[in-house]
Amino acid sequence: GHAHSDMFSFEMSVNEMMLFVNSGTSTYYDQPFRDNERSSCAHNTVVIPGYVQCQHWSHFRVASRTKPLDVKFELLDEERGTVSGTVELLGPSPRPKVSRKFQSIRKGAVVISDEVNGVFPGTCTHFHLHPSVSIVSNDEERRRVILELSSAQIVSFEYSKGSLVIEDCLVSRRFNMRQQSKKLVVSDWSEL
């Protein structure tokens, strides 16, 4: 079957302007970057070295794939709600279970909480920015990155644990077209 390692990944817009995007698919041909485009590293999700959501055999084949566990949706009122779920990754024992919860806490504010059931060195979470988003500042002391959308709207990205690295990446919003962009990688948060 055809699959990506994108369980509990997401894309996010602010006032109809794209903020976070998955890296997308630029090709279905057996190219060196095809495996990367299907990996967890190419999606806005948790990555744990040595563990995967899908075992890819080739550019169109999947051996095993994880399934979502304990998926819940709760609408608290017109502006607030939560979506949560867990996935057990594939790999050597003990296999990590990754839980993700999205909370809309007030208009214009979303909290994304990731948890892992143990200490797995190198655990990180990727957040791919749309190519039109600019990084205005990175305040490591306050654990906050200020982003500017193409509409000149300012967005604050805050993280409570770990360390943040800004990396270059490629994003495919259209087939056969790859654009330079940035991604925010929050590392080592499961080891604190």
C-alpha positions as CSV (number, residue, x, y, z in Angstrom):
1,G,0.0,0.0,0.0
2,H,0.9,3.7,-0.2
3,A,1.5,5.4,3.1
4,H,3.4,8.2,4.8
5,S,4.8,8.3,8.4
6,D,2.4,11.2,9.2
7,M,0.3,10.0,12.1
8,F,-1.0,13.0,14.1
9,S,0.7,15.4,11.8
10,F,-1.1,18.6,10.9
11,E,-1.1,21.7,8.8
12,M,-2.2,25.1,10.2
13,S,-3.4,28.3,8.7
14,V,-3.9,31.7,10.4
15,N,-6.7,33.9,8.9
16,E,-6.4,31.8,5.7
17,M,-2.7,32.2,5.4
18,M,-0.6,29.0,5.6
19,L,1.7,28.8,8.6
20,F,2.7,25.1,9.2
21,V,2.7,22.6,6.2
22,N,3.9,19.1,5.7
23,S,6.8,18.9,3.2
24,G,4.5,17.4,0.6
25,T,5.2,15.0,-2.3
26,S,7.2,16.3,-5.2
27,T,7.3,12.9,-7.1
28,Y,6.1,9.4,-7.2
29,Y,9.2,8.2,-9.0
30,D,11.9,6.2,-7.3
31,Q,14.1,9.2,-6.5
32,P,16.5,9.6,-3.6
33,F,14.3,12.2,-1.8
34,R,11.1,10.1,-2.2
35,D,11.8,8.1,1.0
36,N,12.4,11.4,2.9
37,E,9.2,12.9,1.7
38,R,7.3,9.9,3.2
39,S,9.3,9.9,6.5
40,S,8.2,11.4,9.9
41,C,11.0,14.0,9.5
42,A,9.0,15.4,6.5
43,H,5.9,15.9,8.6
44,N,4.8,18.0,11.6
45,T,5.1,15.1,14.0
46,V,7.3,13.5,16.6
47,V,10.5,11.7,15.4
48,I,12.4,9.1,17.5
49,P,15.6,7.8,15.9
50,G,15.5,4.1,15.3
51,Y,11.6,3.9,15.3
52,V,9.1,4.5,12.5
53,Q,5.4,4.8,11.8
54,C,5.7,2.8,8.5
55,Q,8.2,0.3,7.2
56,H,8.7,1.4,3.6
57,W,9.9,-1.3,1.2
58,S,10.1,0.8,-1.9
59,H,8.7,4.0,-3.3
60,F,5.2,2.5,-3.4
61,R,5.3,-0.4,-0.9
62,V,4.7,-0.6,2.8
63,A,5.4,-3.6,5.0
64,S,3.8,-2.5,8.3
65,R,2.1,0.6,9.5
66,T,1.1,1.7,12.9
67,K,-2.5,2.4,13.9
68,P,-3.9,5.3,15.9
69,L,-4.9,4.5,19.5
70,D,-7.3,6.2,21.9
71,V,-8.3,9.0,19.4
72,K,-10.6,11.5,21.1
73,F,-12.4,14.7,20.1
74,E,-14.0,17.0,22.6
75,L,-15.7,20.2,21.8
76,L,-15.8,22.5,24.9
77,D,-17.6,25.4,23.3
78,E,-17.7,27.4,20.0
79,E,-14.0,28.3,20.3
80,R,-12.4,25.7,22.4
81,G,-11.9,22.0,21.9
82,T,-9.3,19.1,22.0
83,V,-8.2,16.3,19.7
84,S,-5.8,13.7,21.0
85,G,-4.4,10.3,20.2
86,T,-1.6,7.8,20.7
87,V,0.6,5.8,18.3
88,E,3.0,2.9,19.1
89,L,6.0,3.2,16.8
90,L,7.6,0.3,15.1
91,G,11.1,-0.8,16.0
92,P,13.1,-2.6,18.7
93,S,11.6,-3.2,22.2
94,P,10.7,-1.4,24.2
95,R,8.6,0.4,21.5
96,P,7.7,4.0,22.3
97,K,4.1,5.2,22.5
98,V,3.8,8.8,21.3
99,S,0.8,10.8,22.5
100,R,-0.3,14.1,20.9
101,K,-3.0,16.5,22.1
102,F,-4.2,19.6,20.2
103,Q,-6.0,22.1,22.4
104,S,-7.7,25.3,21.3
105,I,-7.5,27.2,24.5
106,R,-8.9,30.6,23.3
107,K,-9.5,32.3,20.0
108,G,-6.2,32.5,18.2
109,A,-4.3,30.2,20.6
110,V,-3.5,26.5,20.1
111,V,-1.4,24.3,22.4
112,I,0.2,21.1,21.0
113,S,1.4,18.7,23.7
114,D,3.6,15.7,22.9
115,E,4.4,12.9,25.3
116,V,6.5,9.7,25.0
117,N,6.2,6.8,27.5
118,G,9.9,6.7,28.3
119,V,13.3,8.3,27.6
120,F,14.4,7.9,24.0
121,P,17.5,9.9,23.1
122,G,17.2,12.2,20.1
123,T,13.4,12.6,20.3
124,C,12.3,15.7,18.5
125,T,9.3,17.3,16.9
126,H,9.3,19.0,13.5
127,F,7.3,22.0,12.5
128,H,7.7,22.9,8.7
129,L,7.0,26.5,7.8
130,H,5.2,27.5,4.6
131,P,7.8,29.0,2.3
132,S,6.1,32.4,2.6
133,V,6.6,32.6,6.4
134,S,9.6,34.6,7.7
135,I,11.4,34.1,11.0
136,V,11.5,37.5,12.7
137,S,13.4,36.5,15.9
138,N,14.4,33.5,18.0
139,D,14.5,34.2,21.7
140,E,16.1,31.1,23.2
141,E,15.8,32.4,26.8
142,R,12.0,32.9,26.5
143,R,11.7,29.8,24.3
144,R,9.8,31.8,21.7
145,V,10.1,32.3,17.9
146,I,8.3,35.2,16.3
147,L,7.1,34.4,12.8
148,E,5.7,36.7,10.1
149,L,3.1,35.5,7.6
150,S,3.0,36.7,4.0
151,S,0.0,39.0,5.1
152,A,2.4,40.7,7.6
153,Q,0.6,39.1,10.5
154,I,2.8,38.2,13.4
155,V,2.5,34.8,15.1
156,S,4.3,33.6,18.3
157,F,5.6,30.0,18.5
158,E,6.4,29.0,22.0
159,Y,7.8,25.7,23.4
160,S,8.1,24.7,27.1
161,K,10.8,22.1,27.1
162,G,13.9,21.1,25.1
163,S,15.9,23.1,22.7
164,L,15.0,24.6,19.3
165,V,17.0,24.5,16.1
166,I,16.0,26.2,12.8
167,E,16.9,24.0,9.8
168,D,16.6,24.4,6.1
169,C,14.1,22.1,4.3
170,L,12.3,21.7,1.0
171,V,8.5,21.9,0.7
172,S,6.4,20.7,-2.2
173,R,3.1,22.5,-2.4
174,R,2.7,21.4,-6.0
175,F,3.7,18.2,-7.7
176,N,7.2,18.3,-9.3
177,M,8.0,21.6,-7.6
178,R,10.2,21.9,-4.5
179,Q,10.7,25.2,-2.6
180,Q,13.3,26.2,0.0
181,S,11.8,26.8,3.4
182,K,12.6,26.5,7.1
183,K,11.5,24.1,9.8
184,L,11.6,24.4,13.6
185,V,12.9,21.3,15.3
186,V,12.3,21.1,19.1
187,S,14.8,18.5,20.4
188,D,15.4,16.5,23.5
189,W,12.2,17.4,25.2
190,S,11.5,13.8,26.3
191,E,14.8,13.7,28.2
192,L,14.1,16.5,30.8
